[in-house]
Amino acid sequence: MEKALEIIDAIKAARQKTLELVRALSIDVISMKVHVFCMEDLEQIPGDYRVTKLRNSSSSFTCDFEYEATKIFGDVTFYCLLKLEQYEALRKAI
């Protein structure tokens, strides 16, 4: 029981530190992925981002988003979903 409480405390502390840096929509501690709200949040993470086209999805949420921007820092992948208009704006800014 004590080890389980230590794990919970560590996860809560990691969540709090993450939220101090970015607006996280979700944190997957198993695969070490953090879904951030937008590109401005992703830009808070050091390094270059990579954009990939998402595969078609039947989910009503992800069908609005055609691209995913990711940054890997340490062993953690930070990502945000992009609509076509957001992707095109990024391409123009480069």
N, CA, C and O atoms as CSV, one atom per row, in Angstrom:
chain,resi,resn,atom,element,x,y,z
A,1,MET,N,N,0.827,-1.192,0.000
A,1,MET,CA,C,0.000,0.000,0.000
A,1,MET,C,C,0.871,1.257,0.000
A,1,MET,O,O,0.570,2.227,-0.696
A,2,GLU,N,N,1.954,1.235,0.784
A,2,GLU,CA,C,2.828,2.410,0.866
A,2,GLU,C,C,3.471,2.715,-0.487
A,2,GLU,O,O,3.568,3.880,-0.873
A,3,LYS,N,N,3.913,1.680,-1.214
A,3,LYS,CA,C,4.511,1.883,-2.540
A,3,LYS,C,C,3.489,2.486,-3.501
A,3,LYS,O,O,3.830,3.357,-4.302
A,4,ALA,N,N,2.255,2.032,-3.427
A,4,ALA,CA,C,1.201,2.570,-4.295
A,4,ALA,C,C,0.988,4.051,-4.016
A,4,ALA,O,O,0.802,4.834,-4.947
A,5,LEU,N,N,1.011,4.439,-2.767
A,5,LEU,CA,C,0.853,5.850,-2.411
A,5,LEU,C,C,2.039,6.675,-2.905
A,5,LEU,O,O,1.862,7.814,-3.335
A,6,GLU,N,N,3.244,6.112,-2.847
A,6,GLU,CA,C,4.425,6.803,-3.376
A,6,GLU,C,C,4.293,7.027,-4.880
A,6,GLU,O,O,4.637,8.093,-5.390
A,7,ILE,N,N,3.792,6.016,-5.581
A,7,ILE,CA,C,3.593,6.138,-7.027
A,7,ILE,C,C,2.577,7.228,-7.333
A,7,ILE,O,O,2.802,8.057,-8.215
A,8,ILE,N,N,1.478,7.233,-6.623
A,8,ILE,CA,C,0.437,8.248,-6.829
A,8,ILE,C,C,0.996,9.639,-6.581
A,8,ILE,O,O,0.734,10.560,-7.355
A,9,ASP,N,N,1.756,9.799,-5.519
A,9,ASP,CA,C,2.357,11.107,-5.220
A,9,ASP,C,C,3.321,11.540,-6.324
A,9,ASP,O,O,3.349,12.713,-6.698
A,10,ALA,N,N,4.109,10.603,-6.843
A,10,ALA,CA,C,5.060,10.928,-7.913
A,10,ALA,C,C,4.327,11.332,-9.190
A,10,ALA,O,O,4.737,12.277,-9.865
A,11,ILE,N,N,3.256,10.631,-9.525
A,11,ILE,CA,C,2.473,10.972,-10.717
A,11,ILE,C,C,1.828,12.339,-10.557
A,11,ILE,O,O,1.834,13.138,-11.493
A,12,LYS,N,N,1.277,12.617,-9.393
A,12,LYS,CA,C,0.658,13.925,-9.141
A,12,LYS,C,C,1.696,15.046,-9.221
A,12,LYS,O,O,1.414,16.117,-9.758
A,13,ALA,N,N,2.885,14.802,-8.691
A,13,ALA,CA,C,3.945,15.815,-8.738
A,13,ALA,C,C,4.384,16.064,-10.181
A,13,ALA,O,O,4.602,17.209,-10.577
A,14,ALA,N,N,4.510,15.004,-10.958
A,14,ALA,CA,C,4.885,15.152,-12.370
A,14,ALA,C,C,3.803,15.906,-13.132
A,14,ALA,O,O,4.105,16.751,-13.974
A,15,ARG,N,N,2.563,15.607,-12.841
A,15,ARG,CA,C,1.451,16.312,-13.488
A,15,ARG,C,C,1.503,17.791,-13.159
A,15,ARG,O,O,1.352,18.629,-14.048
A,16,GLN,N,N,1.713,18.121,-11.903
A,16,GLN,CA,C,1.748,19.521,-11.485
A,16,GLN,C,C,2.892,20.273,-12.167
A,16,GLN,O,O,2.698,21.391,-12.645
A,17,LYS,N,N,4.068,19.677,-12.215
A,17,LYS,CA,C,5.212,20.316,-12.874
A,17,LYS,C,C,4.939,20.512,-14.365
A,17,LYS,O,O,5.297,21.545,-14.931
A,18,THR,N,N,4.310,19.529,-14.998
A,18,THR,CA,C,3.971,19.643,-16.416
A,18,THR,C,C,3.014,20.797,-16.643
A,18,THR,O,O,3.190,21.574,-17.581
A,19,LEU,N,N,2.005,20.917,-15.798
A,19,LEU,CA,C,1.010,21.978,-15.952
A,19,LEU,C,C,1.585,23.362,-15.676
A,19,LEU,O,O,1.000,24.363,-16.090
A,20,GLU,N,N,2.708,23.434,-14.992
A,20,GLU,CA,C,3.377,24.721,-14.793
A,20,GLU,C,C,4.039,25.199,-16.085
A,20,GLU,O,O,4.264,26.397,-16.257
A,21,LEU,N,N,4.349,24.281,-16.985
A,21,LEU,CA,C,5.043,24.618,-18.228
A,21,LEU,C,C,4.094,24.740,-19.418
A,21,LEU,O,O,4.210,25.677,-20.209
A,22,VAL,N,N,3.170,23.815,-19.550
A,22,VAL,CA,C,2.269,23.781,-20.708
A,22,VAL,C,C,0.842,23.506,-20.257
A,22,VAL,O,O,0.595,23.038,-19.146
A,23,ARG,N,N,-0.094,23.813,-21.162
A,23,ARG,CA,C,-1.496,23.455,-20.916
A,23,ARG,C,C,-1.687,22.043,-21.462
A,23,ARG,O,O,-1.928,21.854,-22.654
A,24,ALA,N,N,-1.579,21.073,-20.588
A,24,ALA,CA,C,-1.677,19.674,-20.999
A,24,ALA,C,C,-3.135,19.233,-21.008
A,24,ALA,O,O,-3.878,19.485,-20.060
A,25,LEU,N,N,-3.532,18.572,-22.091
A,25,LEU,CA,C,-4.871,18.005,-22.173
A,25,LEU,C,C,-4.899,16.611,-21.579
A,25,LEU,O,O,-5.895,16.202,-20.981
A,26,SER,N,N,-3.799,15.879,-21.745
A,26,SER,CA,C,-3.695,14.558,-21.141
A,26,SER,C,C,-2.225,14.198,-20.963
A,26,SER,O,O,-1.348,14.692,-21.672
A,27,ILE,N,N,-1.990,13.333,-20.004
A,27,ILE,CA,C,-0.637,12.842,-19.738
A,27,ILE,C,C,-0.725,11.325,-19.634
A,27,ILE,O,O,-1.416,10.798,-18.761
A,28,ASP,N,N,-0.030,10.626,-20.517
A,28,ASP,CA,C,-0.009,9.172,-20.506
A,28,ASP,C,C,1.319,8.739,-19.898
A,28,ASP,O,O,2.362,8.816,-20.546
A,29,VAL,N,N,1.273,8.285,-18.656
A,29,VAL,CA,C,2.520,7.939,-17.964
A,29,VAL,C,C,3.091,6.607,-18.436
A,29,VAL,O,O,4.272,6.335,-18.220
A,30,ILE,N,N,2.284,5.782,-19.068
A,30,ILE,CA,C,2.785,4.498,-19.559
A,30,ILE,C,C,3.654,4.712,-20.801
A,30,ILE,O,O,4.790,4.241,-20.857
A,31,SER,N,N,3.116,5.420,-21.789
A,31,SER,CA,C,3.878,5.640,-23.025
A,31,SER,C,C,4.689,6.928,-22.980
A,31,SER,O,O,5.390,7.247,-23.941
A,32,MET,N,N,4.605,7.671,-21.882
A,32,MET,CA,C,5.356,8.914,-21.688
A,32,MET,C,C,5.022,9.929,-22.774
A,32,MET,O,O,5.911,10.450,-23.448
A,33,LYS,N,N,3.721,10.204,-22.936
A,33,LYS,CA,C,3.245,11.183,-23.907
A,33,LYS,C,C,2.430,12.246,-23.199
A,33,LYS,O,O,1.657,11.957,-22.286
A,34,VAL,N,N,2.617,13.487,-23.640
A,34,VAL,CA,C,1.848,14.606,-23.101
A,34,VAL,C,C,1.156,15.295,-24.272
A,34,VAL,O,O,1.812,15.801,-25.183
A,35,HIS,N,N,-0.162,15.309,-24.239
A,35,HIS,CA,C,-0.957,15.987,-25.272
A,35,HIS,C,C,-1.162,17.423,-24.809
A,35,HIS,O,O,-1.849,17.671,-23.817
A,36,VAL,N,N,-0.561,18.372,-25.533
A,36,VAL,CA,C,-0.678,19.784,-25.158
A,36,VAL,C,C,-1.755,20.457,-25.994
A,36,VAL,O,O,-2.165,19.946,-27.037
A,37,PHE,N,N,-2.200,21.602,-25.523
A,37,PHE,CA,C,-3.341,22.298,-26.097
A,37,PHE,C,C,-3.077,22.845,-27.497
A,37,PHE,O,O,-3.924,22.710,-28.380
A,38,CYS,N,N,-1.910,23.463,-27.710
A,38,CYS,CA,C,-1.668,24.128,-28.996
A,38,CYS,C,C,-0.163,24.254,-29.260
A,38,CYS,O,O,0.660,23.881,-28.424
A,39,MET,N,N,0.175,24.784,-30.433
A,39,MET,CA,C,1.577,24.943,-30.818
A,39,MET,C,C,2.335,25.853,-29.853
A,39,MET,O,O,3.520,25.636,-29.603
A,40,GLU,N,N,1.672,26.853,-29.318
A,40,GLU,CA,C,2.342,27.742,-28.362
A,40,GLU,C,C,2.833,26.955,-27.150
A,40,GLU,O,O,3.903,27.240,-26.613
A,41,ASP,N,N,2.050,25.966,-26.720
A,41,ASP,CA,C,2.494,25.108,-25.621
A,41,ASP,C,C,3.651,24.225,-26.072
A,41,ASP,O,O,4.615,24.033,-25.331
A,42,LEU,N,N,3.558,23.695,-27.271
A,42,LEU,CA,C,4.620,22.832,-27.785
A,42,LEU,C,C,5.932,23.601,-27.914
A,42,LEU,O,O,7.007,23.030,-27.730
A,43,GLU,N,N,5.850,24.881,-28.228
A,43,GLU,CA,C,7.054,25.702,-28.365
A,43,GLU,C,C,7.774,25.921,-27.037
A,43,GLU,O,O,8.926,26.354,-27.036
A,44,GLN,N,N,7.135,25.638,-25.925
A,44,GLN,CA,C,7.782,25.749,-24.616
A,44,GLN,C,C,8.779,24.615,-24.380
A,44,GLN,O,O,9.616,24.687,-23.481
A,45,ILE,N,N,8.679,23.587,-25.186
A,45,ILE,CA,C,9.552,22.422,-25.052
A,45,ILE,C,C,10.763,22.618,-25.967
A,45,ILE,O,O,10.591,22.975,-27.132
A,46,PRO,N,N,11.985,22.394,-25.468
A,46,PRO,CA,C,13.180,22.570,-26.302
A,46,PRO,C,C,13.196,21.619,-27.501
A,46,PRO,O,O,12.658,20.513,-27.443
A,47,GLY,N,N,13.819,22.068,-28.573
A,47,GLY,CA,C,13.999,21.224,-29.748
A,47,GLY,C,C,13.084,21.591,-30.895
A,47,GLY,O,O,12.236,22.477,-30.790
A,48,ASP,N,N,13.280,20.883,-31.994
A,48,ASP,CA,C,12.491,21.100,-33.199
A,48,ASP,C,C,11.280,20.179,-33.190
A,48,ASP,O,O,11.326,19.069,-32.660
A,49,TYR,N,N,10.208,20.657,-33.781
A,49,TYR,CA,C,9.025,19.812,-33.882
A,49,TYR,C,C,8.984,19.133,-35.245
A,49,TYR,O,O,9.618,19.574,-36.204
A,50,ARG,N,N,8.230,18.064,-35.300
A,50,ARG,CA,C,8.005,17.320,-36.536
A,50,ARG,C,C,6.499,17.195,-36.727
A,50,ARG,O,O,5.769,16.904,-35.779
A,51,VAL,N,N,6.042,17.414,-37.943
A,51,VAL,CA,C,4.615,17.310,-38.233
A,51,VAL,C,C,4.375,16.088,-39.105
A,51,VAL,O,O,5.061,15.878,-40.105
A,52,THR,N,N,3.394,15.287,-38.714
A,52,THR,CA,C,3.019,14.120,-39.505
A,52,THR,C,C,1.522,14.150,-39.769
A,52,THR,O,O,0.746,14.679,-38.973
A,53,LYS,N,N,1.134,13.580,-40.886
A,53,LYS,CA,C,-0.280,13.478,-41.225
A,53,LYS,C,C,-0.869,12.292,-40.473
A,53,LYS,O,O,-0.286,11.208,-40.448
A,54,LEU,N,N,-2.024,12.509,-39.865
A,54,LEU,CA,C,-2.698,11.439,-39.140
A,54,LEU,C,C,-3.440,10.534,-40.114
A,54,LEU,O,O,-3.887,10.972,-41.174
A,55,ARG,N,N,-3.561,9.292,-39.744
A,55,ARG,CA,C,-4.381,8.367,-40.530
A,55,ARG,C,C,-5.845,8.688,-40.280
A,55,ARG,O,O,-6.192,9.289,-39.263
A,56,ASN,N,N,-6.693,8.291,-41.200
A,56,ASN,CA,C,-8.129,8.502,-41.008
A,56,ASN,C,C,-8.583,7.813,-39.737
A,56,ASN,O,O,-8.151,6.704,-39.423
A,57,SER,N,N,-9.460,8.489,-39.014
A,57,SER,CA,C,-9.960,7.937,-37.762
A,57,SER,C,C,-11.474,8.049,-37.745
A,57,SER,O,O,-12.045,8.995,-38.288
A,58,SER,N,N,-12.108,7.088,-37.125
A,58,SER,CA,C,-13.565,7.141,-37.013
A,58,SER,C,C,-14.002,7.980,-35.822
A,58,SER,O,O,-15.191,8.255,-35.663
A,59,SER,N,N,-13.067,8.384,-34.995
A,59,SER,CA,C,-13.395,9.204,-33.829
A,59,SER,C,C,-13.855,10.584,-34.279
A,59,SER,O,O,-13.218,11.213,-35.123
A,60,SER,N,N,-14.957,11.048,-33.716
A,60,SER,CA,C,-15.475,12.368,-34.102
A,60,SER,C,C,-14.520,13.478,-33.679
A,60,SER,O,O,-14.512,14.547,-34.289
A,61,PHE,N,N,-13.714,13.240,-32.641
A,61,PHE,CA,C,-12.761,14.252,-32.189
A,61,PHE,C,C,-11.593,14.370,-33.158
A,61,PHE,O,O,-11.268,15.463,-33.621
A,62,THR,N,N,-10.970,13.252,-33.460
A,62,THR,CA,C,-9.756,13.315,-34.268
A,62,THR,C,C,-10.021,13.553,-35.741
A,62,THR,O,O,-9.100,13.928,-36.467
A,63,CYS,N,N,-11.255,13.349,-36.218
A,63,CYS,CA,C,-11.500,13.565,-37.648
A,63,CYS,C,C,-11.383,15.042,-38.014
A,63,CYS,O,O,-11.182,15.358,-39.187
A,64,ASP,N,N,-11.499,15.945,-37.061
A,64,ASP,CA,C,-11.302,17.372,-37.321
A,64,ASP,C,C,-9.823,17.726,-37.442
A,64,ASP,O,O,-9.477,18.782,-37.972
A,65,PHE,N,N,-8.969,16.866,-36.964
A,65,PHE,CA,C,-7.534,17.126,-36.940
A,65,PHE,C,C,-6.835,16.191,-37.920
A,65,PHE,O,O,-6.961,14.969,-37.835
A,66,GLU,N,N,-6.102,16.784,-38.844
A,66,GLU,CA,C,-5.450,15.986,-39.882
A,66,GLU,C,C,-3.964,15.778,-39.636
A,66,GLU,O,O,-3.352,14.903,-40.249
A,67,TYR,N,N,-3.374,16.575,-38.744
A,67,TYR,CA,C,-1.929,16.530,-38.522
A,67,TYR,C,C,-1.616,16.503,-37.030
A,67,TYR,O,O,-2.429,16.891,-36.191
A,68,GLU,N,N,-0.414,16.033,-36.734
A,68,GLU,CA,C,0.074,16.006,-35.359
A,68,GLU,C,C,1.488,16.578,-35.356
A,68,GLU,O,O,2.351,16.128,-36.109
A,69,ALA,N,N,1.713,17.566,-34.506
A,69,ALA,CA,C,3.055,18.120,-34.318
A,69,ALA,C,C,3.628,17.504,-33.048
A,69,ALA,O,O,2.957,17.471,-32.017
A,70,THR,N,N,4.865,17.015,-33.117
A,70,THR,CA,C,5.477,16.366,-31.960
A,70,THR,C,C,6.877,16.902,-31.704
A,70,THR,O,O,7.590,17.321,-32.616
A,71,LYS,N,N,7.241,16.872,-30.435
A,71,LYS,CA,C,8.614,17.112,-30.000
A,71,LYS,C,C,8.945,16.027,-28.995
A,71,LYS,O,O,8.133,15.684,-28.136
A,72,ILE,N,N,10.139,15.497,-29.116
A,72,ILE,CA,C,10.597,14.514,-28.136
A,72,ILE,C,C,11.707,15.164,-27.339
A,72,ILE,O,O,12.697,15.638,-27.895
A,73,PHE,N,N,11.531,15.179,-26.041
A,73,PHE,CA,C,12.526,15.764,-25.147
A,73,PHE,C,C,12.765,14.764,-24.033
A,73,PHE,O,O,11.841,14.396,-23.308
A,74,GLY,N,N,13.996,14.329,-23.899
A,74,GLY,CA,C,14.272,13.251,-22.957
A,74,GLY,C,C,13.580,12.003,-23.484
A,74,GLY,O,O,13.731,11.658,-24.656
A,75,ASP,N,N,12.848,11.348,-22.657
A,75,ASP,CA,C,12.089,10.160,-23.069
A,75,ASP,C,C,10.607,10.461,-23.234
A,75,ASP,O,O,9.796,9.541,-23.333
A,76,VAL,N,N,10.247,11.731,-23.264
A,76,VAL,CA,C,8.834,12.115,-23.294
A,76,VAL,C,C,8.487,12.728,-24.647
A,76,VAL,O,O,9.220,13.571,-25.164
A,77,THR,N,N,7.372,12.299,-25.208
A,77,THR,CA,C,6.850,12.868,-26.448
A,77,THR,C,C,5.758,13.869,-26.096
A,77,THR,O,O,4.776,13.530,-25.435
A,78,PHE,N,N,5.939,15.095,-26.543
A,78,PHE,CA,C,4.927,16.139,-26.393
A,78,PHE,C,C,4.288,16.324,-27.766
A,78,PHE,O,O,4.993,16.361,-28.774
A,79,TYR,N,N,2.970,16.439,-27.815
A,79,TYR,CA,C,2.329,16.582,-29.115
A,79,TYR,C,C,1.056,17.418,-29.032
A,79,TYR,O,O,0.432,17.540,-27.978
A,80,CYS,N,N,0.695,17.988,-30.177
A,80,CYS,CA,C,-0.602,18.654,-30.296
A,80,CYS,C,C,-1.185,18.307,-31.657
A,80,CYS,O,O,-0.459,18.056,-32.618
A,81,LEU,N,N,-2.495,18.298,-31.717
A,81,LEU,CA,C,-3.199,17.997,-32.954
A,81,LEU,C,C,-3.455,19.288,-33.709
A,81,LEU,O,O,-3.710,20.332,-33.109
A,82,LEU,N,N,-3.384,19.208,-35.034
A,82,LEU,CA,C,-3.549,20.389,-35.877
A,82,LEU,C,C,-4.634,20.165,-36.917
A,82,LEU,O,O,-4.723,19.096,-37.522
A,83,LYS,N,N,-5.451,21.178,-37.115
A,83,LYS,CA,C,-6.395,21.171,-38.226
A,83,LYS,C,C,-5.627,21.589,-39.474
A,83,LYS,O,O,-4.517,22.114,-39.382
A,84,LEU,N,N,-6.213,21.357,-40.624
A,84,LEU,CA,C,-5.559,21.678,-41.889
A,84,LEU,C,C,-5.133,23.142,-41.941
A,84,LEU,O,O,-4.032,23.445,-42.399
A,85,GLU,N,N,-5.981,24.045,-41.482
A,85,GLU,CA,C,-5.660,25.475,-41.506
A,85,GLU,C,C,-4.445,25.794,-40.636
A,85,GLU,O,O,-3.614,26.623,-41.007
A,86,GLN,N,N,-4.344,25.142,-39.487
A,86,GLN,CA,C,-3.202,25.357,-38.598
A,86,GLN,C,C,-1.920,24.836,-39.243
A,86,GLN,O,O,-0.869,25.472,-39.160
A,87,TYR,N,N,-2.017,23.688,-39.877
A,87,TYR,CA,C,-0.865,23.110,-40.566
A,87,TYR,C,C,-0.394,24.032,-41.688
A,87,TYR,O,O,0.803,24.281,-41.831
A,88,GLU,N,N,-1.329,24.533,-42.474
A,88,GLU,CA,C,-0.970,25.427,-43.573
A,88,GLU,C,C,-0.339,26.715,-43.058
A,88,GLU,O,O,0.589,27.237,-43.677
A,89,ALA,N,N,-0.827,27.234,-41.936
A,89,ALA,CA,C,-0.234,28.438,-41.340
A,89,ALA,C,C,1.197,28.169,-40.893
A,89,ALA,O,O,2.063,29.030,-41.049
A,90,LEU,N,N,1.457,26.994,-40.343
A,90,LEU,CA,C,2.822,26.623,-39.946
A,90,LEU,C,C,3.740,26.563,-41.162
A,90,LEU,O,O,4.870,27.049,-41.114
A,91,ARG,N,N,3.267,25.979,-42.231
A,91,ARG,CA,C,4.080,25.862,-43.455
A,91,ARG,C,C,4.412,27.232,-44.020
A,91,ARG,O,O,5.517,27.442,-44.521
A,92,LYS,N,N,3.478,28.163,-43.948
A,92,LYS,CA,C,3.721,29.516,-44.453
A,92,LYS,C,C,4.729,30.258,-43.588
A,92,LYS,O,O,5.487,31.091,-44.085
A,93,ALA,N,N,4.739,29.956,-42.293
A,93,ALA,CA,C,5.627,30.648,-41.358
A,93,ALA,C,C,7.079,30.203,-41.506
A,93,ALA,O,O,7.990,30.906,-41.070
A,94,ILE,N,N,7.295,29.061,-42.108
A,94,ILE,CA,C,8.664,28.521,-42.247
A,94,ILE,C,C,9.404,29.232,-43.347
A,94,ILE,O,O,10.564,28.920,-43.613
